[in-house]
């Protein structure tokens, strides 16, 4: 899989949970929902806080600092104070491995 980097095993990220990983110079949040695995930047667009210290509510990750919410499937803001989306990354699962594509 050209351009993809292995970031975790599927058992490392149980359903309804997430895990922050360093991929090169990027910090990425790997999220496992009922719709599969997703990857977003581990940085709130509101104040650059680390969102991996927050919680997952459905398909939204909630920033622990000011409560901004982001849909992990699209990166879209679902609750203020953030107004800009967060970056998303393409995810592929091959066997028991989770891969993320960084461009």
C-alpha positions in Angstrom: 0.0 0.0 0.0 2.1 2.9 -1.2 1.8 6.0 1.0 0.3 4.1 3.9 2.0 3.7 7.3 1.1 1.0 9.8 -0.1 2.8 13.0 -1.7 0.1 15.2 -3.3 -3.3 15.3 -7.1 -3.6 15.4 -7.0 -5.0 18.9 -5.2 -1.8 20.0 -8.3 0.3 19.4 -11.4 -1.4 20.7 -14.9 -0.4 19.5 -15.9 3.0 20.9 -12.4 4.0 21.8 -9.5 5.9 20.2 -5.7 5.9 20.4 -3.2 8.7 19.7 -0.2 7.8 17.6 2.8 9.6 16.2 3.2 9.2 12.5 6.3 11.0 11.3 5.9 14.6 12.4 2.1 14.2 12.8 0.1 13.2 15.8 -2.9 11.2 14.7 -6.0 10.0 16.5 -7.2 6.5 15.4 -10.8 6.1 16.2 -13.0 2.9 16.1 -16.7 3.5 15.8 -19.6 1.2 14.7 -18.8 2.4 11.1 -15.2 1.3 11.2 -11.8 3.0 11.8 -11.1 6.7 11.2 -8.1 8.9 11.6 -8.1 12.6 12.4 -5.4 15.1 13.5 -5.0 15.1 17.3 -5.3 18.8 17.5 -8.3 21.0 18.1 -8.8 23.7 15.4 -10.0 26.1 18.0 -6.9 26.4 20.2 -4.5 23.7 19.1 -5.3 21.6 22.2 -4.8 17.8 22.2 -8.1 16.2 21.6 -7.0 12.7 22.5 -7.4 13.8 26.2 -11.1 14.2 25.5 -13.9 11.7 24.9 -15.7 9.9 22.1 -19.5 10.5 22.0 -21.0 8.6 19.1 -19.0 9.7 16.1 -17.8 12.9 17.7 -14.5 13.5 19.5 -14.9 16.2 22.2 -12.0 18.5 23.0 -11.4 18.5 26.7 -10.4 22.2 26.8 -13.5 24.1 25.6 -15.9 21.3 24.5 -15.5 21.7 20.7 -16.7 18.6 18.9 -15.6 17.1 15.6 -17.1 14.3 13.5 -14.3 11.7 13.2 -15.7 10.5 9.8 -15.3 13.9 8.1 -13.4 16.2 10.5 -16.4 18.6 10.5 -17.2 20.8 13.5 -20.4 19.6 15.2 -20.2 22.0 18.2 -18.5 25.3 18.9 -16.3 27.1 19.9 -14.4 25.6 16.9 -15.4 26.8 13.5 -12.8 25.1 11.3 -12.7 21.4 10.7 -9.8 19.1 11.7 -7.7 17.2 9.2 -8.8 13.7 8.3 -6.6 10.8 7.0 -7.4 7.9 4.8 -7.5 4.6 6.7 -7.1 1.0 5.5 -7.3 -2.2 7.4 -5.3 -5.2 6.2 -5.8 -8.3 8.3 -5.1 -7.2 11.9 -3.2 -4.0 10.9 -4.5 -0.4 10.7 -2.7 1.8 8.1 -3.0 5.6 7.7 -2.1 7.6 4.6 -0.3 10.9 5.2 0.0 13.2 2.2 
